[in-house]
C-alpha cells in the first residue's frame, strides 16, 4: 500500500507570529535579567512590525487592488482597513494612539 500525502493550504498570518514573539520578549524583559533592555526593545520592535502586518493581511482580504497601497505608511494602511470595516480610527485616542507611537 502506498502512503497517502495530504496537503493542507493554510492562511499565513504574520501579525500573529510577530505578536507572539513580542509577548515572549515582554515576558523575558519582566524578569529583569542581565540585558533585559534588549528584550524590551524586541517587544517594541515586533509590536510595531505587527501593525503593518495587520494592515497588509486584512487589507489584502478587504480592499480590492490592495497592491496600490503597498507603499503607504503603516498608519495609513490601518486607517484604510478600519474605514473599510466601519471603524472610526481616532489616532489621538487609545488604542489607536498606541499604534501611532509604536510606528
C-alpha positions in Angstrom: 0.0 0.0 0.0 1.4 3.4 -1.0 1.5 6.2 1.5 -1.1 8.9 1.3 0.1 12.5 1.2 -2.3 15.2 2.4 -1.7 18.8 1.5 -3.4 21.5 3.6 -3.5 25.0 2.5 -3.4 27.5 5.4 -3.5 31.2 5.5 -0.3 32.6 7.0 -1.0 35.4 9.5 2.3 37.2 10.1 0.9 39.6 12.6 0.2 36.7 15.0 3.8 35.4 14.7 5.1 38.9 15.4 2.8 39.5 18.3 3.6 36.1 19.9 7.3 37.0 19.5 6.7 40.4 21.2 4.9 38.7 24.0 7.8 36.3 24.6 10.3 39.3 24.7 8.0 41.1 27.1 7.8 38.1 29.4 11.6 37.8 29.4 12.1 41.6 30.0 9.8 41.5 33.1 12.3 39.1 34.7 14.9 41.9 34.6 17.8 39.6 34.0 21.1 41.0 32.5 20.4 42.5 29.1 16.6 42.8 29.7 16.7 46.1 27.8 17.1 44.2 24.6 14.0 42.2 25.4 12.1 45.4 25.8 13.5 46.6 22.5 12.5 43.3 20.8 8.9 43.6 22.2 8.6 47.1 20.9 10.0 46.4 17.5 8.0 43.2 16.9 4.8 45.1 18.1 5.5 47.9 15.6 6.1 45.4 12.8 2.8 43.6 13.6 0.9 46.9 13.0 2.0 46.9 9.3 1.4 43.2 9.1 -2.2 43.7 10.3 -2.8 46.4 7.7 -1.4 44.2 4.9 -3.1 41.0 6.0 -6.6 42.5 6.3 -6.0 45.0 3.5 -5.5 42.1 1.0 -8.7 40.5 2.2 -10.9 43.6 2.3 -9.7 46.1 -0.2 -9.6 45.5 -4.0 -6.3 46.3 -5.7 -4.5 46.4 -2.3 -1.2 46.4 -4.1 -1.8 50.0 -4.9 -1.4 50.8 -1.2 1.8 48.7 -0.6 4.0 51.8 -0.3 1.6 53.6 2.1 2.6 54.1 5.7 1.5 51.5 8.3 -0.8 54.1 9.9 -2.4 54.9 6.5 -2.9 51.1 6.0 -4.6 50.7 9.4 -6.8 53.7 8.6 -7.9 52.2 5.3 -8.7 48.8 6.9 -10.5 50.4 9.8 -12.6 52.6 7.4 -13.5 49.5 5.3 -14.7 47.8 8.5 -16.7 50.8 9.5 -14.5 51.6 12.4 -13.5 55.2 13.3 -9.8 55.1 13.8 -9.1 58.1 16.0 -5.3 58.1 16.3 -5.4 60.7 19.1 -7.1 58.2 21.5 -6.3 54.8 22.9 -5.8 52.2 21.4 -5.1 53.8 18.1 -2.7 56.3 19.7 -0.5 53.4 20.9 -0.2 52.2 17.3 0.9 55.7 16.2 3.5 55.9 19.0 4.9 52.4 18.1 5.3 53.4 14.4 
